[in-house]
Amino acid sequence: MKLSELPRRVAATVESVEDQAPNDAIARRLRELGFVQGERVEVMAAGPIFAEPLLVQIGYTRFALRRSEAARIKVAVDKSGSEA
């Protein structure tokens, strides 16, 4: 599942960040921000217009991501599927 498809307030774990081209600057920046395999992530809220941007929490840090950026991040819903 892609992070852009994850329902709000559902815990998930990052599996990978998709590179759309060699030396993909956006994918590299997402990894630098902490979107790396094994990290817990959660969509906290979505903006009022076209649900854009997404407010995403990874660890104790929150980021605003465009849906197109969130669509590059592959996640797996935590087995408990619980809210955290």
C-alpha positions in Angstrom: 0.0 0.0 0.0 1.2 3.5 -0.7 1.4 6.1 2.1 -1.1 8.3 0.1 -3.7 5.5 0.4 -3.2 4.9 4.1 -6.3 5.9 6.2 -5.8 8.6 8.8 -4.6 7.6 12.3 -3.7 4.0 11.2 -0.2 2.9 12.2 2.0 1.5 9.4 5.7 0.7 8.8 7.7 2.1 5.9 8.8 -0.7 3.5 10.6 1.4 0.8 10.7 4.7 -1.1 10.3 4.4 -4.9 12.8 6.1 -7.2 11.2 7.3 -10.3 14.5 8.0 -12.1 18.2 7.4 -11.4 19.5 9.9 -8.8 15.9 10.8 -7.9 16.2 13.9 -5.7 12.8 13.7 -4.1 13.2 10.0 -3.2 16.6 10.8 -1.7 15.2 13.7 0.3 12.4 11.5 1.7 14.9 9.0 2.9 17.0 11.8 4.5 13.9 13.0 6.3 13.5 9.5 7.9 11.3 7.6 5.5 13.4 4.4 5.7 12.5 0.7 6.0 11.2 -0.2 9.4 10.1 3.3 10.5 6.6 3.7 11.9 4.5 6.2 10.1 1.0 7.6 10.4 -1.2 10.0 8.4 -2.5 12.5 11.0 -4.6 14.8 8.8 -5.3 16.0 5.3 -5.7 19.5 3.9 -9.0 21.0 3.1 -8.6 21.3 -0.7 -8.4 17.9 -2.5 -7.1 16.5 0.8 -3.8 18.1 0.0 -1.2 18.2 1.7 -1.1 15.2 4.0 0.2 15.7 7.6 2.4 12.7 8.2 4.1 11.7 11.4 7.3 9.6 11.4 8.8 9.1 14.8 8.2 12.3 16.8 8.4 14.5 13.7 5.5 15.7 11.5 5.8 16.7 7.8 3.5 18.1 5.2 3.7 16.0 2.1 2.1 16.3 -1.3 0.0 13.3 -2.3 2.5 12.7 -5.2 5.3 12.5 -2.7 3.4 10.2 -0.3 2.6 8.0 -3.3 6.3 7.2 -3.6 6.4 5.6 -0.1 5.4 2.0 0.2 4.0 1.0 3.7 2.6 -2.0 5.4 -0.2 -1.6 7.9 0.9 -2.7 11.4 -0.6 -6.1 12.3 -2.5 -4.7 15.2 -3.9 -2.0 12.9 -4.5 0.1 16.0 -4.4 3.8 16.4 -1.4 5.1 18.3 
